[in-house]
Amino acid sequence: MKELIEFVVKALVDDPSEVSITEIAGDKITLFELRVAKGDIGKVIGKRGRTAGAIRTILNAVSTKQGKRAELEIIE
């Protein structure tokens, strides 16, 4: 799942080398912390959060198919 998020986000941003994803595995849920360059935060979030919502929807679909739960946090 980490690779999927990385692939999608790197396609959106201007500086793909600044994309970093930290995976924090818990008992019931896996948390992904996404960090991008300051200038690219708006591109990842999108208008009214639509892009971030779409990424979270894809992540939710993939994790549900694998029988897991996952959440994405975008950190400034």
TORFI-613629 format. One record per residue (C-alpha): x, y, z; residue number from 1; residue in one letter. Coordinates in pm, 1 decimal. Each point is the difference from the previous one (the first is absolute). Layout:
TORFI-613629
PT        X        Y        Z num residu
PT        X        Y        Z NUM      A
...
//
This chain:
TORFI-613629
PT        X        Y        Z num residu
PT      0.0      0.0      0.0   1      M
PT    290.5    231.6     73.0   2      K
PT    123.0    -41.2   -356.8   3      E
PT   -346.2     81.6   -136.4   4      L
PT    -19.7    326.1    195.6   5      I
PT    353.2     89.9   -104.0   6      E
PT    -77.4    -65.1   -368.2   7      F
PT   -314.8    214.3      1.1   8      V
PT    151.2    289.2    198.0   9      V
PT    322.6     14.0   -201.4  10      K
PT   -209.2     37.0   -316.5  11      A
PT   -174.1    304.7    150.8  12      L
PT    288.5    203.1    143.8  13      V
PT    269.6    214.7   -162.5  14      D
PT    280.8   -134.3    222.5  15      D
PT    -38.9   -379.9     31.8  16      P
PT    330.0    -32.6    188.6  17      S
PT   -156.8    176.7    301.4  18      E
PT   -280.6   -257.1     36.8  19      V
PT     38.7   -216.0    309.5  20      S
PT   -246.3   -244.7    149.8  21      I
PT     28.1   -144.6    349.0  22      T
PT   -196.1   -315.1     78.1  23      E
PT   -113.1    -49.9    359.3  24      I
PT   -153.7   -342.8     52.1  25      A
PT   -240.0    -45.7    288.8  26      G
PT   -215.0   -288.2    119.4  27      D
PT   -307.7     77.9   -207.0  28      K
PT    105.9    285.6   -224.6  29      I
PT    300.5    113.1   -201.7  30      T
PT     72.6    371.5    -11.5  31      L
PT    188.0    156.4   -290.3  32      F
PT    156.9    342.0     59.2  33      E
PT     63.9    188.4   -322.7  34      L
PT    249.7    285.0    -22.0  35      R
PT     57.8    208.3   -313.0  36      V
PT    177.2    327.1    -80.9  37      A
PT   -176.4    316.5    122.6  38      K
PT    -88.1    108.9   -352.1  39      G
PT   -159.9   -334.1    -81.3  40      D
PT   -236.7    -30.7    297.1  41      I
PT   -279.5    176.8   -187.8  42      G
PT     34.7   -236.5   -294.8  43      K
PT    -31.0   -304.2    224.3  44      V
PT   -300.0    137.6    191.2  45      I
PT   -176.3    146.8   -304.0  46      G
PT   -299.5    233.4    -13.5  47      K
PT   -219.3    -55.7    303.5  48      R
PT    204.8   -311.6     80.5  49      G
PT   -121.5   -195.6   -299.2  50      R
PT    340.3   -135.7   -103.7  51      T
PT     83.9   -108.6    355.1  52      A
PT   -346.4   -154.9     28.2  53      G
PT     52.7   -193.9   -322.2  54      A
PT    336.4   -132.0    120.8  55      I
PT   -161.4   -105.3    329.2  56      R
PT   -282.8   -173.3   -190.1  57      T
PT    249.0   -201.1   -206.5  58      I
PT    194.9    -88.0    314.0  59      L
PT   -318.8   -107.6    177.3  60      N
PT   -106.0   -221.5   -292.4  61      A
PT    338.0   -172.8    -19.5  62      V
PT     27.2    -51.4    375.8  63      S
PT   -356.1   -136.1     23.3  64      T
PT     73.6   -246.9   -276.6  65      K
PT    299.6   -120.6    202.0  66      Q
PT   -211.6    -26.6    315.4  67      G
PT    173.4    289.7    176.4  68      K
PT    -67.1    365.3     90.4  69      R
PT    221.1    289.1   -100.4  70      A
PT     -5.5    376.3     40.5  71      E
PT    198.1    277.7   -165.8  72      L
PT    117.3    315.6    176.2  73      E
PT    155.0    284.6   -194.5  74      I
PT    257.6    174.2    217.7  75      I
PT    128.1    349.9    -71.1  76      E
//
